[in-house]
Amino acid sequence: MKKYRYSHKSLKTIKNNQESYCSAKNITIDELYKIDKGEKGEYYIFKCINKIKDSHYKLVDLYVPFSNGTRVQIDLVLIHATGVYVIECKNVSGDVYGDNFTEYWYILYENSKTFKMYNPILQNSTHIDAIKYHFPYLDSSYFKSLIIVGKQSTKLDNIYLDSSLFKYDTHIFKRFNLYKKINCLLSHSPHILNREDMIKINNTLSDYTRVCPNIKSKHIDFINKNYNT
């Protein structure tokens, strides 16, 4: 097994990332070491967001309800002076094919096998709709949809999008160099939320990060029934 040598500063950063993520996700360090492939992608993105120096709030694994009681599961939310960033992680590799409105996107792997996933743009738009329901005084311009797809080797050349048709300001990134991309987005966006706004949004959404296992189980059953065909 390859051994790594970390400086004291690096070890401190690793420990801080682990503790912050575990606290946000309400899990133990032992449970962190057992997370699945999708959650590893989520954890990587969390670590990138954790580097942001500006004042911000971040929330992980939210189950946000609509008025009819159904819930959406949201990977990460970043609350910053420049808006509310709703992040959907897709930990896939290969060639990705899709567009704005096609219900499913397809991933072609090197072994020629294919996998379909529900269109993450439509999925994340629904996530923002759910959050927006709790903040009716915020119009669509306060929200940004970030789709983080796969690894450095993932090819996004076959995704055909018309940004004029997006319901929300939408950005699709690969995980590679993610921190610089998010930091650039933050630095080039105007400040539209004050400190009190950010605290209120964080406090409201925090209630949906620590839900009971029964709620999570019902959501998984709903997704399997309606989307994993």
Secondary structure as GFF3:
##gff-version 3
##sequence-region A 1 229
A	DSSP	alpha_helix	8	25	.	.	.	ID=ss1
A	DSSP	alpha_helix	29	32	.	.	.	ID=ss2
A	DSSP	alpha_helix	37	49	.	.	.	ID=ss3
A	DSSP	beta_strand	56	65	.	.	.	ID=ss4
A	DSSP	beta_strand	71	80	.	.	.	ID=ss5
A	DSSP	beta_strand	83	90	.	.	.	ID=ss6
A	DSSP	beta_strand	95	99	.	.	.	ID=ss7
A	DSSP	beta_strand	104	108	.	.	.	ID=ss8
A	DSSP	beta_strand	114	118	.	.	.	ID=ss9
A	DSSP	alpha_helix	120	134	.	.	.	ID=ss10
A	DSSP	three_ten_helix	140	142	.	.	.	ID=ss11
A	DSSP	beta_strand	143	149	.	.	.	ID=ss12
A	DSSP	beta_strand	155	160	.	.	.	ID=ss13
A	DSSP	three_ten_helix	163	165	.	.	.	ID=ss14
A	DSSP	beta_strand	169	173	.	.	.	ID=ss15
A	DSSP	alpha_helix	178	187	.	.	.	ID=ss16
A	DSSP	alpha_helix	195	206	.	.	.	ID=ss17
A	DSSP	alpha_helix	213	226	.	.	.	ID=ss18
###
